[in-house]
Amino acid sequence: MSDNNEDDDLDLRSLNDEELAEQIGDDLYDGLKDEVVEGVEILLERGWTPYDILTKALVAGMKIVGDDFRDGILFVPEVLLAANAMKAGMEILRPLLVETGAPKAGKMVIGTVKGDIHDIGKNIVAMMMEGAGFEVINLGINVEAEQFLAAIDEHKPHILGMSALLTTTMPYMKTVIEELEKKGIRDDIIVLVGGAPLNEDFARAIQADAYCKDAAVAVDTAKELMQRKHNIST
Ligand code: B1M
């Protein structure tokens, strides 16, 4: 996006908050990891909340990357660089988002389903859930049904969260839910699903408990269902 030389020696501190948030989005687009990190640190110094930095600078920047990827303006290598810059920014925010005095609200196992390696959104959900007081076991990407089942067996979570970003991988969520049914444990666990190509109809069709359009909705839905199903409120 910003390919002129002026930006090379741009003093991020000379920008006002709004300009800086936008510049972080531009730097993320250009895969400039160090600049993204610096911008995030400056906004923190200026008193921005980690959540606002995440949503108004990083996620907003990633949205433009997504649109241009879709439209054939950006390609996989550039998107990978942008994703790395996004992750570097998220790493600074992670400890701040998860540090909370809240009592344990419940336990969640989460992963991106088999065949899918997109993990930015899933990691944001994991961070926000931790920040809301949930214990989160993050299984990573490309997670097979057997791995989900083994983790459920080991950790006995209240919630299973699954993420998919591809239309070709979202049906695998149904496979996982069928495996839970076969084991006779489907009704013991709350199943939340999310990812850009999903919607409520899909979640209903695969008999998940809820579709979560973003991380904030995931937290609210998890709390609501924990209250309804387990009578645990935080
Ligand atoms: Co990919 N990719 N990608 N990609 N990629 C998409 C998803 C795509 C929509 C781009 C496009 O064409 N417009 C498209 C999918 C098309 C489709 O299926 N209909 C696509 C494609 C085609 C591909 C490849 C096939 C490209 C190729 O190789 N030719 C390939 C597939 C690899 C694979 O998985 N097997 C591929 C690869 C990649 C990269 C590796 C380069 C990189 C991923 C890096 C990484 O994640 N570590 C990448 C990226 C970055 C994207 C886009 C640009 C951005 C995704 C993202 O991080 N968004 C994406 C475009 C888009 O989504 N518009 C695209 C930001 C993130 C904050 O949002 O993930 O939606 P999101 O998460 C949100 C909510 O969805 C929700 O909360 C999150 C936070 O608010 N949520 C949950 C997500 N998971 C949840 C789980 C929950 C609850 C809520 O559980 C309870």
Boltz pocket constraint, residues with backbone or C-beta under 6 A from the ligand:
constraints:
  - pocket:
      binder: B
      contacts: [[A, 59], [A, 62], [A, 63], [A, 65], [A, 66], [A, 67], [A, 69], [A, 70], [A, 71], [A, 76], [A, 77], [A, 79], [A, 80], [A, 83], [A, 110], [A, 115], [A, 116], [A, 117], [A, 118], [A, 119], [A, 120], [A, 121], [A, 122], [A, 124], [A, 125], [A, 160], [A, 161], [A, 162], [A, 163], [A, 164], [A, 165], [A, 166], [A, 167], [A, 168], [A, 192], [A, 193], [A, 194], [A, 195], [A, 196], [A, 197], [A, 212], [A, 213], [A, 214], [A, 215], [A, 216], [A, 218]]
      max_distance: 6.0
